[in-house]
Amino acid sequence: MSASPVVSVASNTSAGAAGGSVIDVSALVSQLVAATRAPQEAIINSETQSVTSQISALGQLKSALSTFQASLSPVATTSAFDSLSATSSNTTAFTASADSTATLGSYSIFVTQLAQAQQLVSTTAWSGGGSATVGTGTLQISLGSASFSIAIGSGNDTVSGIAAAINSATGNPGVEASVVTGTGGAHLVLTSSLTGAANTISVAETDGGTGLSSLTYGTGNTTNYTQQTAAQNASLSIAGVAYSSASNTVTGALSGVTLNLLAATSSPATLTVTTNTAAVVTNIQGFVAAYNTLQRTFASLGSFSATTGTAGPMLGDALLSSTQNQIRATLYSIVNTGSSTYNSLASVGITTNADGTLSVNTTKLSAALSANFSAVSQLFSGAAGVASSLNSRITTDLAAGGPVDSRSQTLVKQENALTQQSNQLNQQMTQLTASLTQQYASLNTLLSSLQSTSSYLSQAFSTLPKVQGTPAA
């Protein structure tokens, strides 16, 4: 059974055609244009989809390479292997850390005194508590060589008001005021935030009056406060050499080493500066993990599923194959490290799995670092080292004019060309629509005219007299 025609071209009536016309011009033209457009549009859409997929895949590849390159910095330079650790044999006395400028070795550290900050407590106890009135005037408060002034008036002349004025004063170098209330009343407490013998507190009234004289303190005038803690430097010796520090964080005594003093002791402790192999192992593990992520991206982009028949967007792509092969060749290379034992990734415990990813034998890696740290460093960070070579290789690949950038520009040009083809097709179809509409509108007018003539003739013939026949003999 054949399907009914979509458009009735001619009819004795105007049913189904607008305005009494014989042909539905709009529907007919639409179908003809659609039939003309379809094969060209299918080709453009298919090619556009392919290019878009390639652009997306190239973006994934570029992102994966950039991410992997960023992971190389902890192992790609010799300075990255200069990580040192400093340990204390008595962590209750001090802890320590070391940077790359420190020197390997052991040192005797004897902490005899910690640095501390001065604290003063007023001898006067105001019975009214923090709201008790002290007086008005101007105070100049000094901490070491720095000083600041506060004006005390009727709005802040209480113990608490004066403490608040000190704490909020502009230029306060580190004098903290508080109010401690005991059985005898409220005491003003001044505490330095800075340790060291030079950071002593002094208080003077500078308004020429005596309204605040009970708060003054300094050389020859120590009766208004009791010193609870004296300002003092830390005292220690390093390898028998005496050293004094205003802070308990000592950075200038031993090159590259920071000591954090915690307590004075009665006997020396030992500071040991060694290579931080644990940090290096962690960095190398990070490198391996980053490569495995890159390898999985390679595998995904170039994959093929025999079960589903689905291919990755870069299956068989020369750029993907070339990039992957160059990276693998670098990973498997023999590097001149100065050691015939430790000159490849496999020799330090980094091996390849069946799926192309890497695994780290941390025991073997740690043993290699302990046996020949320099060789392992050169294996990764030397001029021809694995990580440094990979870094250079990827930089070239991603550079302007490099293979990834060149492919990207090619794909963008293809995408632009397809967009132009699509626009041209739209213009052609617009022109075709106009042309066909004009042609079929003219045909429609002709058919309508013929239909009217046919109706007229039919009516005219129907009014003609009938011819009588001759009767039979």
Secondary structure, 3 states (H helix, E strand, C coil): CCCCCCCCCCCCCCCCCHHHCCCCHHHHHHHHHHHHHHHHHHHHHHHHHHHHHHHHHHHHHHHHHHHHHHHCHHHHCHHHHCCEEEEECCCCCEEEEECCCCCCEEEEEEEEECCECCEEEECCCECCHHHCECCCEEEEEEECCEEEEEEECCCCCEHHHHHHHHHHCCCCCCEEEEEEEECCEEEEEEEECCCCCCCCEEEEECCCCCCCHHHCEECCECCCEEEEECCECEEEEECCEEEEECCCEECCCCCCEEEEECCCCCCCEEEEEEECHHHHHHHHHHHHHHHHHHHHHHHHHCCECCCCCCECCCCCCHHHHHHHHHHHHHHCCCCCCCCCCCCCCHHHCEEECCCCCEEECHHHHHHHHHHCHHHHHHHHHCCCCHHHHHHHHHHHHHCCCCHHHHHHHHHHHHHHHHHHHHHHHHHHHHHHHHHHHHHHHHHHHHHHHHHHHHHHHHHHHHHCCCCCCCCCC
